[in-house]
Amino acid sequence: MTQDKPLLIAVIAGEHSGDLLGAGLLRELRRRQPNIEFIGVGGPLMEAEGLKSLVPMDDLAVMGLAEVLGRLRTLLAHRKTLVKTFLERQPSLFIGIDAPDFNLPIAKRLKAQGIATLHYVSPSVWAWRQGRIKGIKQSVDHVLCLLPFEKEFYDKHQLPATFVGHPLADSIPLQWDQEQAREDIHLTDRERGQRQVVALLPGSRAGEIARLGPVFLQAAQQYLERHPQTLFISPMISAARAKQFRALQQQLAPELSLQLIDGQSRSAMAAADALVLTSGTVTLEAMLIKRPMVVAYRFNWLTFQIMRHMFKAPFFSLPNLLAGRELVPELLQDEVNPERIVAAIEQQLEAADHGELITTFTRLHHRLQRDADKVSADVALSLATSSDSSI
């Protein structure tokens, strides 16, 4: 590589959480290596760090086996385009950020052509379909793990891996002032000081809101009957999702006092006394912000029938997986009903009042603080420069 030729890195993130992880990594790489170019797929955060996105990230944001089948033609067309471009451009490194079903086949093609490959966010191979480890070893040179028990799994299978911690643990403060958060999302003086606040987070995808929104709203209505001073808030990732959720609320719980918030999901969580939320990275954010939570998820029926026989982990929410025990209530599929959600909120608030829940959240927060962006950049640059020196 000549002195003035930029270091070219290909990177693909498939959804908002990957865009967030990728932005921190790209920012750190650019800080260390100003003469660098990023191509691939990402959202607005990665694009702000210089990524040239070749296809819309939203096209890749599909969750669930049945849902993927409906978008398969588009996904395969994008994959073909990206592989062709990467092979023509010959990046020094390919980084797949999460989205393993999309990213690992691309990594396999590139690795076979001598391009170094790095996967950021371990697939949940420790939880289900453990036989996938063979394909992962064929596809990637190194895995960046967000959780400590993931590295132990890869060590056992002789695949290089680094526990980098989680960038969220680095960026979210150990204590988040609730009063300030309520001010930040513009609650009134009375709402800030006198009312109990419960946040509803039914997901960022239209399908998630369609499946979880109705039962979250019905649970909120029942909770309000038992706790009349409660105010409900709900951060929405976009105007389209806000319109969808508001329509459900007007249909199912028109009397409910519900404030929709444009973005600001972390401030909304910090402002709340308790959270009802979908599974995923948002549960980790809630744990780091240290608010009591109830985690609920419903899959498409076909997806659930397939996955129920394959899932081996004892829990599906990140707080419980990290704690190794049921720290927060998990409700899945038919368990997701208003009565169980209401009872679980009350149980979580009682545990938080005793301080045990918040103490455990704080201990787990410390465990995940590893300066993930810097550790990940160390590994990425090592692979990229090793690849260049072998050319």
PAPA-211220 format. One line per 5 residues: their letters; for each residue x, y, z of N, C-alpha, C. Coordinates in steps of 0.05 Angstrom, whole numbers, plus 5000, padded with zeros to 4 digits. Each point is the difference from the previous one (the first is absolute). Example, Ala and Ser with C-alpha at 12.3 -4.5 7.8 and 13.67 -1.06 7.14 Angstrom:
residues 2
as = 5264 4886 5156 4982 5024 5000 5018 5024 5000; 4993 5021 4986 5016 5024 5001 4985 5022 5014
end
This chain:
residues 391
mtqdk = 5017 4976 5000 4983 5024 5000 5018 5025 5000; 4994 5018 4982 5016 5024 4998 4993 5019 5023; 5018 5019 5005 4997 5018 5022 4974 5016 4999; 4992 5009 4976 4977 5018 4998 4974 4986 4994; 5001 4974 4997 4975 4985 4995 4985 4995 5026
pllia = 4974 5007 5001 4986 4997 5026 4997 4971 5007; 4999 4995 5026 4994 4973 5010 4970 4996 4995; 4993 4980 4985 4972 4995 4993 4989 4977 5017; 4978 5006 5014 4987 4981 5017 4971 4998 4992; 4990 4976 4995 4972 4995 4994 4986 4992 5026
viage = 4976 5011 5003 4985 4995 5025 4971 4999 4995; 4985 4981 5012 4971 4998 4996 4987 4998 5027; 4981 5019 5005 4982 4998 5023 4972 4998 4990; 4984 4983 5013 4973 4994 4989 4977 5014 5014; 5005 5014 5022 4978 5013 5014 5011 5022 5019
hsgdl = 4982 5013 5014 5007 5023 5016 5021 4994 5021; 4998 4977 5014 5019 4994 5021 5028 4995 4987; 5001 4989 4977 5026 4996 4986 5011 5027 4990; 4982 5018 4992 5009 5026 4992 5013 5015 5023; 4989 4996 5024 5012 5013 5024 5027 4988 5006
lgagl = 5002 4974 5000 5026 4987 5005 5021 5008 4978; 4991 4999 4975 5018 5006 4979 5010 5029 5000; 4983 5019 5008 5009 5028 5001 5023 5004 5019; 4998 4987 5024 5022 5003 5019 5026 4988 4990; 4998 4977 4987 5024 4987 4990 5012 5017 4977
lrelr = 4983 5009 4982 5010 5016 4977 5013 5026 5010; 4988 5012 5020 5011 5025 5011 5028 4995 5011; 5003 4978 5015 5026 4994 5012 5021 4993 4978; 4991 4985 4980 5019 4993 4978 5009 5026 4985; 4981 5018 4995 5006 5024 4985 5019 5018 5017
rrqpn = 4996 5000 5026 5017 5015 5018 5029 4991 4998; 5004 4974 4999 5027 4989 4999 5012 5000 4972; 4982 4997 4980 5010 4998 4972 4984 5019 4983; 5007 5025 5000 4985 5020 4985 4996 4993 4970; 5021 4988 4988 4998 4993 4972 4986 4973 4997
iefig = 4974 5000 5003 4985 4975 5001 4973 5004 4985; 4991 4979 4988 4975 5001 4985 4982 4977 5008; 4974 5005 5005 4981 4980 5007 4979 4997 4979; 4995 4975 4992 4978 4994 4981 4983 4977 5011; 4975 4998 4992 4983 4978 5009 4972 5009 5005
vggpl = 4989 4993 5024 4973 5006 5006 4999 5010 5029; 4986 5022 5005 4996 5010 5027 4978 5021 5000; 4994 5009 5024 4979 5021 5002 5012 5027 5003; 4985 5019 5010 5009 5028 5001 5024 5005 5018; 5002 4984 5021 5022 5004 5019 5027 4992 4987
meaeg = 5000 4977 4986 5024 4992 4986 5006 5017 4976; 4980 5009 4987 5004 5018 4977 5013 5027 5010; 4992 5008 5023 5012 5025 5012 5030 4996 5006; 5008 4975 5003 5029 4994 5004 5015 4994 4974; 4987 5005 4977 5013 4997 4975 4993 4976 4983
lkslv = 4982 4983 5010 4993 4976 4984 4984 5007 4975; 5008 4989 4978 4985 5002 4975 4982 4975 4998; 4974 5004 5007 4981 4978 5001 4990 4993 4972; 5004 4975 4993 4994 4992 4972 4971 4991 4996; 4987 4991 5022 4971 4994 4998 4987 5010 5026
pmddl = 4974 5004 5000 4987 5010 5025 5001 4980 5022; 5008 5009 5024 5002 4982 5023 4973 4989 5007; 4979 5015 4997 4973 4991 5007 4991 4975 4985; 5012 4996 4976 4993 4976 4984 5010 4975 5014; 5020 5003 5017 5011 4976 5014 4988 4995 5027
avmgl = 4984 5019 5010 4990 4999 5028 4975 4982 5001; 5005 4974 4997 4979 4980 5001 5006 4981 5022; 4980 4994 5017 5005 4982 5023 4979 4978 4999; 5009 4975 5003 4982 4977 5000 5002 4985 4974; 4998 4973 5002 5003 4983 4977 4978 5004 4979
aevlg = 4976 5002 5009 4978 5004 4981 5001 5027 4986; 5008 5021 5016 5003 5026 4988 5021 5002 4979; 5022 4986 5004 5022 4999 4981 4991 4988 4973; 4983 4980 5001 4991 4987 4976 4985 5020 4982; 4986 5018 5012 4985 5020 4984 5018 5020 4987
rlrtl = 5024 5003 5010 5019 5020 4988 5024 4987 4987; 4999 4974 4996 5024 4985 4992 5011 5010 4973; 4983 5007 4981 5010 5008 4974 5017 5026 5002; 4990 5019 5016 5014 5025 5004 5026 4995 5014; 5000 4984 5021 5024 4995 5016 5021 4986 4983
lahrk = 4993 4981 4984 5019 4986 4983 5012 5019 4979; 4983 5017 4989 5010 5020 4980 5020 5019 5012; 4994 5009 5024 5019 5018 5014 5026 4986 5006; 4998 4975 5009 5024 4985 5006 5018 4996 4976; 4988 4994 4977 5015 4997 4975 5014 5025 4993
tlvkt = 4986 5023 5002 5012 5026 4993 5023 5006 5018; 4997 4995 5025 5021 5007 5019 5025 4983 4996; 4996 4974 4996 5023 4982 4996 5015 5008 4975; 4986 5006 4979 5012 5008 4974 5017 5026 5005; 4988 5019 5014 5014 5025 5004 5025 4996 5017
flerq = 4998 4984 5021 5022 4996 5018 5023 4985 4986; 4993 4980 4984 5021 4986 4985 5014 5018 4980; 4985 5018 4989 5012 5019 4981 5019 5020 5014; 4991 5010 5024 5015 5020 5014 5022 4989 5017; 4998 4974 5008 5021 4987 5017 5006 5015 5025
pslfi = 4982 5002 5019 5006 5013 5025 5020 4985 5016; 5014 5013 5018 5019 4987 5018 4986 4983 5021; 4975 5007 5006 4985 4986 5021 4970 5003 4995; 4986 4978 5005 4971 5001 5000 4990 4996 5029; 4983 5019 5009 4988 4998 5027 4970 4996 4997
gidap = 4990 4977 5008 4971 4996 5002 4991 5006 5028; 4981 5018 5002 4990 5008 5027 4972 4987 5004; 5000 4980 5017 4976 4985 5006 4988 4989 4974; 4973 4997 4998 4987 4990 4976 5015 4976 4988; 5005 4979 5016 5017 4978 4991 4989 4985 4976
dfnlp = 4974 4997 4997 4989 4986 4977 5006 5014 4974; 5003 5026 5001 5006 5016 4977 5031 5003 4997; 5013 5005 5022 5029 5007 4998 5019 4976 4998; 4994 4978 5013 5019 4978 4999 5004 4988 4972; 4979 4996 4984 5005 4991 4973 5017 5019 4983
iakrl = 4997 5026 5005 5018 5019 4986 5028 4997 5010; 5003 4997 5027 5027 4997 5011 5013 4975 4989; 4985 4978 4997 5011 4975 4990 5011 5003 4972; 4985 5015 4982 5009 5004 4973 5026 5017 5000; 5000 5020 5016 5024 5018 5001 5024 4986 5012
kaqgi = 4996 4986 5021 5022 4986 5013 5013 4980 4980; 4983 4986 4985 5010 4981 4980 5017 5014 4979; 4997 5026 4996 5016 5015 4981 5023 5015 5014; 5005 4993 5024 5024 5012 5014 4995 5026 5014; 4975 5009 5003 4994 5025 5014 4995 4993 5030
atlhy = 5013 5015 5017 4997 4995 5029 4971 5007 5008; 4989 4984 5019 4972 5004 5008 4998 5000 5030; 4983 5019 5009 4995 5004 5029 4970 5001 5004; 4990 4986 5020 4972 5002 5007 4996 5012 5027; 4985 5022 5000 4995 5015 5025 4972 4994 5010
vspsv = 4998 4989 5023 4977 4990 5014 4997 4970 4993; 5006 4984 5020 4998 4971 4995 4972 4992 4994; 4996 4983 4979 4974 4987 4997 4994 4984 5026; 4975 4997 5005 4992 4986 5025 5003 4969 4996; 5023 4993 4990 5005 4971 4995 5001 4984 5026
wawrq = 5007 5013 5022 5000 4987 5026 4972 4994 5009; 4979 5013 4988 4973 4997 5009 4984 4980 4983; 5006 5000 4974 4985 4982 4982 5016 4995 4975; 4995 4976 4988 5014 4991 4976 5031 5002 5004; 5010 4986 5020 5028 5002 5006 5018 4988 4978
grikg = 4988 4984 4982 5015 4990 4978 5009 5021 4980; 4989 5025 5003 5008 5022 4983 5029 5008 5003; 5012 4991 5022 5028 5008 5006 5019 4992 4977; 4994 4978 4987 5017 4991 4978 4999 5020 4977; 4976 5010 4994 4997 5020 4978 5012 5027 5008
ikqsv = 4998 5007 5026 5012 5025 5009 5030 4999 4997; 5012 4978 5007 5029 4997 4997 5009 5002 4971; 4983 4991 4982 5007 5001 4972 4997 5029 4989; 4985 5016 5015 4993 5027 4989 5016 5022 5012; 5009 4999 5025 5012 5023 5012 5027 4992 5013
dhvlc = 5018 5020 5000 5026 4997 5013 4999 5006 5030; 4981 5017 5008 5000 5008 5028 4971 5010 5007; 4992 4995 5024 4973 5008 5010 5004 5020 5023; 4986 5022 4999 4999 5019 5022 4975 4994 5016; 5004 4994 5026 4978 4991 5017 4992 5023 5019
llpfe = 4974 5004 5003 4990 5021 5018 4996 4989 5028; 4998 4974 5002 4993 4987 5026 5022 4981 5008; 5007 4998 5026 5023 4984 5008 4998 4971 4995; 4976 4988 5003 4997 4971 4996 5002 4992 4970; 4998 5020 4982 5003 4994 4971 5029 4993 4994
kefyd = 5019 5015 5010 5028 4994 4995 5007 4972 5010; 4989 4992 5022 5006 4973 5011 4991 4979 4980; 4978 5004 4987 4990 4981 4980 5019 4998 4977; 5010 5023 4990 5018 4999 4977 5027 4989 5007; 5009 5006 5024 5026 4988 5009 4998 4969 4999
khqlp = 4977 4990 5009 4996 4971 5000 5001 4989 4971; 4992 5016 4981 4999 4990 4972 5024 5011 4983; 5020 5010 5013 5025 5009 4987 4995 5020 4978; 4983 5020 5004 4996 5022 4982 5008 5025 5014; 5019 5016 4989 5009 5024 5013 4977 5019 5006
atfvg = 4998 5009 5025 4979 5018 5009 5010 5018 5021; 4988 5024 5002 5007 5020 5020 4975 5010 5014; 4999 4999 5026 4978 5012 5015 5006 5030 5002; 4984 5016 4986 5005 5029 4999 4982 5015 5019; 4982 4986 5014 4980 5014 5016 4979 5012 4982
hplad = 4984 5018 5010 4979 5012 4983 5003 5030 5000; 5000 5012 4976 5002 5030 4998 4979 5014 5017; 4977 4988 5002 4979 5013 5017 5009 5003 5029; 5015 4980 5010 5009 5002 5027 5021 5022 5003; 5014 5007 4979 5019 5022 5000 4986 5027 4998
siplq = 4979 5001 4985 4987 5026 4994 4978 5008 5020; 4988 4980 5012 4978 5006 5019 5012 5003 5028; 4994 5023 5013 5011 5004 5027 4990 4980 5020; 5016 4996 5021 4992 4982 5021 4975 5008 5014; 4995 5026 5001 4975 5011 5012 4988 5020 4981
wdqeq = 4974 4998 4994 4986 5018 4982 4978 5013 5016; 5002 5026 5004 4982 5015 5017 4971 5000 4988; 4982 4989 5015 4972 4998 4990 4987 5027 4997; 5004 5018 5018 4987 5026 4999 5010 5015 4975; 5026 4999 4994 5011 5013 4977 4989 4987 4974
aredi = 4997 4974 5001 4989 4986 4976 4972 5008 4995; 4984 5003 5021 4972 5009 4996 4999 5028 4989; 5018 5017 5008 5002 5027 4989 5008 4999 4971; 5019 4982 4993 5010 4998 4973 4978 4992 4980; 4981 4983 5009 4978 4992 4982 4975 5017 5003
hltdr = 5003 5023 5015 4980 5021 5002 4974 4991 5014; 5004 4984 5021 4977 4995 5017 4994 5026 5017; 4975 5004 5006 4993 5024 5016 5010 4997 5029; 4999 5022 5015 5009 4999 5027 4985 4979 5016; 4974 4999 4996 4984 4980 5015 5008 4972 4992
ergqr = 5003 4995 4974 5007 4974 4990 5028 4992 5010; 5018 5019 5001 5027 4994 5009 5001 4992 5029; 4984 5014 5017 5004 4996 5028 4980 4983 5014; 4975 4997 4990 4979 4987 5015 4989 4974 4988; 5005 4995 4975 4987 4977 4987 5020 4978 4996
qvval = 4991 4975 5002 5016 4977 4993 5000 4999 4969; 5024 4994 4989 5003 5000 4971 5008 4971 4992; 4985 4989 4981 5006 4974 4988 5005 5004 4970; 5022 4990 4991 5007 5002 4971 4993 4974 4986; 4987 5003 4977 4993 4977 4982 5018 5001 4976
lpgsr = 5015 4979 4995 5018 4998 4977 4994 4975 4984; 4980 5001 4982 4991 4976 4986 5018 4992 4976; 5021 5014 4995 5018 4993 4978 5003 5022 4980; 5020 4996 4982 5006 5020 4980 4990 4992 4972; 4990 4975 4997 4990 4990 4975 4969 5000 4999
ageia = 4989 5004 4977 4971 5000 4997 4988 4974 5010; 5013 4977 4993 4990 4974 5008 4999 4997 5030; 5021 5010 5014 5001 4998 5029 4978 5016 5013; 4995 5024 4990 4979 5017 5011 4973 4987 4995; 4996 4988 4977 4975 4987 4994 4995 4976 5019
rlgpv = 5021 4985 5007 4997 4977 5017 4999 5008 5030; 5016 5019 5008 5003 5006 5028 4984 5025 5009; 4996 5019 4981 4987 5025 5007 4973 4996 5014; 4982 4984 4988 4973 4997 5013 5001 4989 5028; 5017 4980 5006 5000 4989 5027 5014 5019 5019
flqaa = 5020 5015 4991 5013 5020 5017 4979 5022 5008; 4984 5008 4981 4980 5021 5006 4978 4989 5019; 4992 4975 4995 4980 4988 5018 5011 4997 5028; 5025 4993 5002 5013 4998 5027 5001 5027 5013; 5007 5020 4985 5001 5028 5010 4973 5008 5011
qqyle = 4979 4994 4985 4973 5007 5009 4993 4986 5027; 5007 4975 5002 4995 4985 5025 5017 5011 5023; 5025 5007 4994 5018 5011 5021 4989 5026 5010; 4990 5016 4981 4989 5027 5008 4976 4997 5019; 4985 4979 4996 4977 4996 5018 5009 4994 5028
rhpqt = 5023 4987 5003 5011 4993 5027 5017 5023 5011; 5011 5016 4982 5018 5022 5008 4992 5025 4984; 4980 5014 5009 4988 5022 4984 5018 5024 4994; 5021 5003 5015 5018 5023 4996 5022 4995 4980; 4998 4977 4986 5022 4993 4981 4997 5015 4974
lfisp = 5023 5009 4990 5003 5012 4973 5016 4980 4983; 4991 4995 4976 5014 4982 4982 5014 5017 4978; 5024 4992 4994 5016 5013 4979 5010 4978 4981; 5005 5008 4976 5011 4980 4981 5017 5014 4979; 5026 4995 5000 5018 5011 4980 4996 4985 4974
misaa = 4999 5014 4978 4996 4988 4973 5023 5006 4982; 5010 4981 4985 5024 5003 4984 4994 5017 4975; 4975 5002 4992 4994 5015 4976 4971 5010 5001; 4993 5019 4982 4973 5010 4999 4980 4978 4991; 5010 4982 4983 4982 4978 4991 4993 4982 5022
rakqf = 5019 4993 5017 4995 4982 5023 4982 5014 5020; 5004 5026 5004 4984 5016 5019 4971 5000 4990; 4996 5004 4974 4973 5001 4989 4986 4973 5004; 5016 4978 4995 4989 4973 5003 4992 4994 5029; 5017 5008 5019 4994 4995 5028 4977 5017 5011
ralqq = 4999 5025 4991 4978 5018 5008 4974 4990 4990; 4999 4989 4976 4975 4990 4989 4990 4976 5017; 5019 4983 5008 4993 4978 5017 4989 5010 5027; 5013 5020 5011 4991 5011 5026 4972 5012 4998; 4995 5015 4979 4973 5012 4996 4978 4979 4997
qlape = 5008 4977 4989 4981 4978 4995 4996 4984 5026; 5021 4994 5014 4999 4981 5022 4999 5012 5028; 5012 5024 5003 5002 5013 5027 4998 5030 4997; 4977 5009 4989 4998 5029 4994 5002 5018 5024; 4994 4990 5024 5001 5017 5024 5028 5000 5013
lslql = 5018 4984 4990 5026 4998 5012 5017 5026 4996; 5012 5009 5021 5018 5023 4999 5027 4990 4990; 5005 5004 4974 5024 4990 4987 5014 5022 4985; 5025 5005 5008 5016 5020 4986 5020 4987 4982; 4998 5004 4973 5019 4989 4982 5024 5020 4997
idgqs = 5024 4989 4999 5024 5016 5000 5015 4993 4975; 5009 5021 4986 5016 4997 4976 5028 4992 5007; 5007 4975 4996 5027 4991 5007 5004 5001 5030; 5025 5008 5008 5007 5003 5028 4992 4976 5017; 5005 4976 4989 4991 4976 5015 5014 4997 5027
rsama = 5026 5007 5001 5014 4997 5025 4990 5020 5021; 4996 5025 4992 4989 5019 5019 4972 4992 5009; 4984 4988 4982 4973 4991 5008 5003 4977 5020; 5018 4982 4995 5004 4978 5020 5009 5011 5027; 5019 5019 4999 5010 5011 5025 4979 5016 5015
aadal = 4981 5011 4985 4978 5015 5012 4980 4982 5014; 4999 4975 4993 4979 4982 5009 5007 4987 5027; 4979 4992 5014 5003 4984 5024 5001 4970 4993; 4988 4992 4978 5000 4973 4991 4996 4999 4969; 5009 4978 4988 4999 4997 4971 4987 4974 4992
vltsg = 4984 5001 4979 4990 4976 4987 5012 5001 4972; 5016 4980 4993 5015 5003 4975 5003 4973 4986; 5007 5002 4975 5005 4977 4984 5028 4989 5004; 5006 4976 4991 5026 4989 5004 5020 5013 4980; 5026 4997 5006 5021 5011 4983 5018 5018 5015
tvtle = 5016 5016 4985 5020 5018 5012 4987 5020 5019; 4975 5007 4996 4987 5019 5017 4999 4990 5029; 4999 4974 5004 5000 4990 5028 5027 5005 5014; 5022 4999 4984 5026 5007 5011 5001 5030 5007; 4990 5017 4982 4999 5028 5006 4984 5005 5026
amlik = 4978 4987 5003 4983 5003 5024 5015 4991 5025; 5015 4979 4998 5016 4990 5023 5021 5020 5007; 5014 5011 4980 5022 5019 5005 4989 5027 5011; 4975 5007 4992 4987 5024 5011 4989 4994 5028; 4997 4974 5005 4992 4990 5027 4972 5006 5008
rpmvv = 4982 4993 4981 4972 5002 5005 4987 4972 5001; 4981 4996 5018 4985 4974 5001 4987 4996 4973; 4998 4975 4991 4989 4994 4974 4986 4974 4999; 4981 4998 4981 4987 4975 4992 5006 4996 4971; 5012 4977 4993 5007 4994 4972 4979 4981 4988
ayrfn = 4989 5008 4978 4979 4984 4987 5006 4998 4970; 4995 4976 4988 5004 4998 4971 4981 4980 4989; 4989 5006 4976 4984 4982 4985 5012 4997 4972; 5006 4976 4991 5009 4995 4973 4976 4995 4982; 5004 5003 4974 4982 4989 4980 4996 4970 5007
wltfq = 4976 4990 4997 4993 4973 5009 5019 4979 4988; 5005 5001 4974 5018 4981 4987 5028 5002 5010; 5010 5024 5004 5027 5004 5011 5002 4987 5027; 4980 5004 5017 5001 4989 5027 4999 4970 5000; 4984 4988 4982 4999 4971 4999 5027 4988 4992
imrhm = 5014 5013 4983 5027 4991 4992 5020 5004 5022; 5000 5023 5012 5021 5007 5020 4997 4986 5027; 4975 4994 5008 4996 4989 5026 5015 4974 5004; 5005 4985 4979 5013 4975 5002 5031 5002 4997; 5009 5024 4994 5028 5004 4994 5015 5016 5022
fkapf = 4984 5016 5015 5012 5019 5019 5009 4985 5025; 5025 5002 5008 5011 4985 5022 5007 5016 5025; 5001 5027 4997 5008 5016 5023 4977 5002 5020; 5007 5003 5026 4979 5001 5021 4984 5025 5000; 5010 5022 4987 4986 5026 4999 5003 5012 4973
fslpn = 4982 5020 4994 5003 5014 4974 5006 5030 5004; 4998 5010 5024 5007 5029 5004 5028 5003 5010; 5013 5021 4991 5029 5003 5006 5005 5004 5030; 4984 5014 5016 5005 5002 5028 5001 4973 5014; 4981 4982 4992 5000 4974 5013 5023 4982 4990
llagr = 5007 5002 4975 5023 4985 4990 5026 5008 5014; 5003 5026 5004 5024 5010 5013 5000 4993 5030; 4977 5001 5013 4999 4993 5028 5001 4970 5005; 4993 4985 4980 4999 4971 5004 4976 4991 5016; 4980 5017 5003 4976 4993 5015 4977 5019 4991
elvpe = 4976 4994 5009 4978 5017 4992 5000 5026 5016; 5013 5020 4990 5002 5026 5013 4975 5017 4994; 4990 4998 4975 4977 5015 4992 4980 4980 4988; 4974 5006 5001 4980 4982 4989 5002 4999 4970; 4998 4975 4989 4999 4996 4971 4973 4987 4993
llqde = 4986 5012 4982 4975 4989 4990 5002 4995 4970; 4993 4976 4992 5004 4992 4972 4974 4988 4989; 4994 5009 4976 4977 4990 4984 4974 5001 5015; 4988 4977 5007 4974 5001 5013 5001 5011 5029; 5024 5001 5011 5002 5012 5027 4997 5030 5000
vnper = 5002 5012 4976 4997 5029 4997 4971 5007 5001; 4990 5006 5024 4972 5009 5003 4999 5022 5021; 4979 5016 5000 5000 5024 5018 5003 4993 5029; 4987 4979 5009 5001 4993 5029 5028 4994 5009; 5014 4985 4984 5028 4992 5008 5019 5024 4998
ivaai = 4995 5017 4981 5017 5024 4998 4996 5018 5024; 4975 5005 5008 4994 5017 5023 5013 4989 5025; 4996 4974 5005 5012 4987 5024 5030 5002 5000; 5012 4997 4976 5029 5001 4998 5011 5028 5005; 4986 5021 4991 5008 5027 5005 5001 5005 5030
eqqle = 4979 4992 5014 4998 5004 5029 5022 4985 5015; 5006 4976 4991 5021 4984 5013 5027 5013 4996; 5005 5011 4976 5026 5013 4994 5004 5026 5016; 4979 5015 5003 5001 5025 5016 5006 4993 5029; 4989 4979 5010 5005 4992 5028 5029 4992 5004
aadhg = 5011 4984 4980 5028 4992 5002 5019 5024 4998; 4993 5019 4983 5017 5025 4998 4999 5015 5026; 4977 5002 5013 4998 5014 5025 5018 4988 5022; 5004 4974 4999 5018 4987 5019 5030 5003 4992; 5005 5011 4977 5027 5006 4992 5016 4977 4987
elitt = 4989 4975 5002 5015 4977 4991 5004 5001 4969; 4978 5008 4987 5001 5000 4970 5020 5020 4990; 5000 5025 5011 5018 5021 4991 5029 4993 5006; 5005 4987 5023 5027 4992 5007 5011 4980 4980; 4983 4981 4992 5009 4980 4980 5004 5013 4973
ftrlh = 4982 5018 4992 5003 5014 4974 5027 5015 5000; 5007 5012 5023 5025 5016 5001 5024 4982 4998; 4999 4977 5013 5023 4981 4998 5004 4990 4971; 4978 4994 4986 5002 4992 4972 5009 5022 4982; 4993 5025 5006 5010 5023 4985 5030 5001 5001
hrlqr = 5011 4998 5024 5029 5001 5003 5013 4977 4984; 4988 4977 5000 5012 4977 4986 5002 5005 4970; 4981 5015 4989 5000 5004 4971 5016 5025 4991; 5011 5015 5018 5015 5024 4993 5029 4992 4993; 5006 4999 4974 5026 4991 4990 5012 5019 4979
dadkv = 4987 5023 4996 5007 5018 4978 4999 4986 4973; 4976 4991 4994 4995 4982 4977 5010 5012 4973; 4995 5025 4995 5008 5012 4975 5030 4997 4996; 5016 5006 5020 5029 4999 4998 5010 4971 4997; 4989 4982 5016 5008 4972 4999 4993 4988 4972
sadva = 4976 5007 4990 4992 4990 4974 5018 5011 4978; 5007 5026 5002 5017 5012 4980 5028 4988 5000; 5010 4992 5024 5025 4987 5002 5000 4974 4983; 4980 4984 5003 4998 4975 4986 4996 5005 4970; 4983 5019 4992 4994 5006 4972 5025 5009 4986
lslat = 5015 5019 5012 5024 5010 4987 5022 4978 4998; 5002 4984 5020 5019 4978 4999 4994 4981 4976; 4975 4993 4997 4992 4983 4978 5004 5014 4973; 4993 5025 4998 5002 5014 4975 5029 5004 4991; 5017 5007 5019 5028 5005 4992 5015 4974 4995
ssdss = 4992 4978 5014 5012 4974 4995 4992 4991 4972; 4975 5006 4992 4991 4992 4973 5016 5016 4979; 5004 5026 5005 5015 5016 4980 5029 4991 4998; 5012 4992 5022 5028 4993 4999 5004 4973 4986; 4979 4984 4998 5002 4974 4986 4995 5002 4971
i = 4991 5024 4991 4994 5002 4971 5026 5003 4984
end
